[in-house]
Amino acid sequence: MRLVVVLLFDLVVLASGASAETVLTPDPPARCANCAALNKPHEPYKVYGNTYYVGVAGLSSILIVSDKGLILLDGDLTQSAPLIAANIAKLGFRLSDVKVIGNSHTHFDHAGGLAALQRATGAEVVASAESAKALEHGGPMPDDPQYKSHGSFPAVAPVRVVKDGETVRLGNVAITAHYTPGHTPGGTTWTWKSCEGKRCLDVVYADSLNAVSSAGFRFTGDADHPSIVGEFRRSISTVADLPCDILLTPHPGFTGLDRKLAERKAHPETNPFIDPDACRVYAARATEGLEKRVAEETAQ
């Protein structure tokens, strides 16, 4: 294991040209049935303006560039962190310039790499109140629908709690946190503006809104916990009502990012990532899934 860590360490140095102080040392890899498929390397690319995709094949990590440094959203799996660092370098940016790190939700496949990225950069990690508890704990809390089926991840500390609707500023960029609990208790959707020339668009990094859980958990509530259906519906409505020109999600397949990238390569005069209906469609699909789950639980 030590040899693997050293080799990964050296690869990031070669890729980024960074000094030893800013090199990322990854934590032990997470183990799951689909981890290898999720973590396949993916070339980074510009989405629009100052917004870039730096994640892996099955898990998103989003880079936002300001005039005072970089903002990174999500760290994916523990073994994704070196790939994210290398992707940042491929785009010509420095890992040491990451100043703020945010998170969509606290499952091991989106929060696993955060601790290593925080250590390497010294960036401030920002999260909702419920997510901060899970990040500092190093895993989902008992009120998470997938608590019994999702394992731990390296603890992240310190974490600055951001309120619902609070804006985090770095230079000329401002990102706003929107609490969207349901998939997890601390789920957070992030929004910002991204510009090319005089055209500025609203970008939404919408958290997962799928009603999935460990065996035995009921979204409609039981003796152990109250119903969370109401707040889940509010979260879906929040996403549906956001100003939204470009939608990104923690799993790129949720919104067909690879398909859109291929379309743009084939027709460079267009940008399929721009879709003002995307958030409403995403929310409608989430509503369908939630109401189906509610109906199943009610029938039981």
C-alpha positions in Angstrom: 0.0 0.0 0.0 2.9 2.4 0.9 4.4 1.9 -2.6 1.0 2.6 -4.3 0.6 5.8 -2.3 4.2 7.0 -3.2 3.6 6.2 -6.9 0.3 8.2 -6.9 2.1 11.0 -5.0 4.8 11.1 -7.7 2.3 11.0 -10.6 0.5 14.1 -9.2 3.8 15.9 -8.9 4.7 15.2 -12.5 1.2 16.1 -13.7 1.0 19.4 -11.9 4.5 20.5 -11.5 3.5 21.4 -7.9 5.9 21.6 -5.0 5.9 18.9 -2.3 3.8 21.2 -0.1 0.9 21.1 -2.4 0.9 17.5 -3.5 -2.0 15.3 -2.7 -1.5 12.1 -0.7 -4.6 9.9 -1.1 -6.4 7.9 1.6 -6.9 4.2 1.2 -9.3 3.3 -1.6 -12.9 2.7 -1.0 -14.2 -0.8 -1.9 -17.5 -1.3 -3.6 -18.9 -3.5 -6.4 -18.9 -0.6 -8.9 -16.1 1.6 -7.6 -13.7 0.6 -10.4 -16.3 1.6 -13.1 -17.3 4.8 -11.3 -13.6 5.8 -10.9 -12.4 5.4 -14.5 -10.3 8.4 -15.5 -12.1 11.1 -17.5 -10.6 13.9 -19.5 -11.4 17.3 -17.9 -13.3 19.9 -20.0 -14.8 23.3 -19.9 -18.6 23.4 -19.5 -19.0 27.1 -19.9 -17.1 30.2 -18.9 -15.2 29.6 -15.7 -16.9 26.3 -15.0 -15.1 23.0 -15.6 -15.6 19.3 -15.2 -12.7 17.6 -13.3 -14.3 14.5 -12.1 -14.1 10.8 -13.0 -16.2 8.8 -15.4 -19.1 8.1 -13.0 -18.8 10.9 -10.4 -18.7 14.6 -10.9 -16.3 17.1 -9.5 -16.8 20.7 -10.6 -14.1 23.4 -10.7 -15.0 27.1 -10.7 -12.3 29.6 -11.5 -12.2 33.0 -9.8 -9.6 35.8 -10.0 -8.6 34.9 -6.4 -8.3 31.2 -6.7 -10.4 28.0 -7.3 -13.6 26.6 -5.9 -14.0 22.8 -6.0 -17.4 21.0 -5.5 -17.2 17.3 -4.5 -14.2 15.0 -4.0 -15.8 11.7 -5.2 -14.2 8.4 -3.9 -11.0 8.4 -1.9 -9.2 7.0 -4.9 -10.7 9.7 -7.1 -8.7 12.5 -5.4 -5.5 12.0 -7.3 -7.4 11.9 -10.6 -9.2 15.1 -9.7 -5.9 16.8 -8.8 -4.3 15.6 -12.1 -7.4 16.9 -14.1 -7.0 20.3 -12.4 -3.4 20.3 -13.6 -4.3 19.2 -17.1 -6.4 22.3 -17.4 -3.5 24.5 -16.5 -4.5 25.3 -13.0 -2.7 24.7 -9.7 -4.0 22.5 -7.0 -2.6 24.9 -4.4 -5.0 27.6 -5.7 -8.0 25.7 -4.5 -9.3 27.9 -1.7 -12.9 26.6 -1.2 -14.3 23.1 -1.3 -18.0 22.3 -1.2 -20.0 19.1 -1.1 -23.3 18.0 -2.6 -24.0 15.2 -0.1 -22.1 13.1 2.4 -21.9 9.6 0.9 -18.5 7.9 0.4 -18.7 8.3 -3.4 -19.0 12.1 -3.2 -17.2 13.0 0.0 -14.5 10.3 0.1 -11.8 12.4 -1.5 -12.5 15.6 0.4 -10.1 15.0 3.3 -7.1 14.4 1.0 -8.0 17.4 -1.1 -8.4 19.6 2.0 -5.0 18.4 3.4 -3.2 19.1 0.1 -4.7 22.6 -0.5 -5.5 23.9 3.0 -8.8 25.0 1.5 -11.8 25.9 3.6 -14.5 23.2 3.4 -18.0 24.6 3.5 -21.2 22.5 4.0 -24.8 22.6 5.3 -25.2 22.1 9.1 -26.3 18.4 8.7 -23.5 17.7 6.2 -20.9 19.2 8.4 -21.9 16.8 11.2 -21.4 13.8 8.8 -18.2 15.1 7.3 -16.6 15.6 10.7 -17.9 12.2 11.8 -16.6 10.5 8.7 -19.7 8.9 7.5 -23.5 9.1 7.2 -25.5 9.8 10.4 -28.3 7.5 11.6 -31.0 9.7 10.0 -29.5 9.2 6.5 -31.8 7.0 4.4 -28.7 4.9 3.3 -27.1 4.9 6.8 -27.1 1.0 6.9 -25.7 0.5 3.5 -23.2 3.3 3.0 -19.8 3.0 4.7 -17.5 5.5 6.3 -15.1 7.9 4.6 -12.1 9.9 5.9 -13.3 12.5 8.3 -13.1 16.1 7.2 -12.3 18.9 9.7 -12.7 21.7 10.2 -15.9 22.4 8.2 -17.6 25.9 8.0 -21.3 25.6 8.2 -23.2 27.7 5.6 -26.8 28.5 6.0 -29.6 27.9 3.5 -29.4 30.7 0.9 -25.9 31.8 2.1 -23.4 33.0 -0.5 -19.8 32.0 -0.3 -17.5 34.5 -2.1 -14.0 34.0 -3.6 -12.8 37.0 -5.6 -15.2 37.7 -8.4 -17.2 34.5 -7.9 -20.1 33.9 -5.6 -21.7 30.5 -5.0 -25.0 30.1 -3.1 -26.0 27.1 -1.0 -29.5 25.8 -1.3 -30.5 23.2 1.3 -32.1 20.3 -0.6 -32.5 17.4 2.0 -34.1 14.1 1.1 -31.5 11.9 -0.5 -29.4 12.8 2.6 -30.3 15.0 5.6 -27.7 17.7 4.6 -28.1 17.6 0.8 -27.0 20.9 -0.8 -27.5 22.3 -4.3 -25.1 25.0 -5.3 -25.6 27.9 -7.8 -23.5 30.5 -9.4 -23.2 32.6 -12.6 -20.7 31.8 -15.3 -19.9 34.2 -18.1 -18.4 34.1 -21.6 -17.9 37.6 -22.8 -21.0 39.5 -21.9 -23.3 36.4 -21.8 -23.7 35.2 -18.2 -25.6 32.1 -17.5 -27.0 30.5 -14.3 -25.3 27.2 -13.4 -26.9 24.8 -11.0 -25.0 21.9 -9.4 -28.1 20.1 -8.2 -27.8 17.4 -5.5 -29.1 13.9 -6.0 -32.9 13.8 -5.6 -33.5 10.1 -5.9 -35.5 8.4 -3.1 -33.3 5.4 -2.5 -32.5 3.9 0.9 -31.1 1.0 2.9 -33.5 -1.9 3.5 -36.1 -1.1 6.1 -36.0 2.7 5.8 -39.3 4.4 5.2 -39.5 7.9 3.7 -43.1 8.0 5.0 -41.8 7.5 8.6 -42.1 4.9 11.2 -41.7 4.4 14.9 -38.0 5.3 14.7 -38.3 8.6 12.7 -40.9 10.9 11.3 -41.8 11.3 7.6 -39.4 13.2 5.4 -41.6 13.2 2.4 -42.6 16.9 2.9 -39.1 18.2 3.1 -38.1 16.0 0.1 -40.9 17.5 -1.9 -39.8 21.0 -0.9 -36.2 20.2 -2.0 -37.4 19.1 -5.4 -39.5 22.3 -5.8 -36.5 24.3 -4.8 -34.5 22.8 -7.7 -37.3 23.2 -10.2 -37.7 26.9 -9.4 -34.0 27.9 -9.6 -32.8 30.1 -12.4 -31.1 27.4 -14.4 -29.4 27.6 -17.8 -26.9 24.8 -17.2 -27.6 21.8 -14.9 -24.8 19.6 -13.5 -25.3 16.7 -11.1 -23.1 14.6 -8.8 -23.5 11.6 -11.2 -22.8 12.9 -14.7 -25.1 10.2 -16.2 -28.1 11.8 -14.4 -28.1 14.6 -17.0 -26.2 13.0 -19.9 -23.0 15.0 -19.6 -21.0 12.7 -21.7 -23.6 12.7 -24.5 -23.7 16.5 -24.4 -19.9 16.6 -24.5 -19.9 14.4 -27.6 -22.6 16.5 -29.3 -20.6 19.6 -28.7 -17.5 18.0 -30.2 -19.4 17.0 -33.2 -21.1 20.4 -33.5 -18.8 23.0 -31.9 -21.0 25.8 -33.0 -23.5 24.7 -30.3 -23.4 24.1 -26.6 -25.8 21.3 -25.5 -25.0 22.0 -21.9 -27.2 25.0 -22.1 -30.8 23.9 -21.5 -33.1 26.2 -19.6 -35.6 23.4 -19.0 -33.0 21.0 -17.5 -33.8 21.7 -13.8 -37.5 21.4 -14.3 -37.1 18.1 -16.1 -34.7 16.8 -13.4 -37.2 17.8 -10.7 -40.1 16.2 -12.5 -38.1 12.9 -12.8 -37.3 13.1 -9.0 -41.0 13.7 -8.2 -42.0 10.7 -10.2 -39.5 8.6 -8.3 -40.4 9.9 -4.9 -44.2 9.5 -5.4 -43.7 5.9 -6.6 -41.7 5.2 -3.4 -44.4 6.8 -1.3 -47.1 4.7 -3.0 -45.1 1.5 -2.5 -44.6 2.3 1.2 -48.3 3.2 1.6 -49.4 0.0 0.0 -47.2 -2.0 2.4 
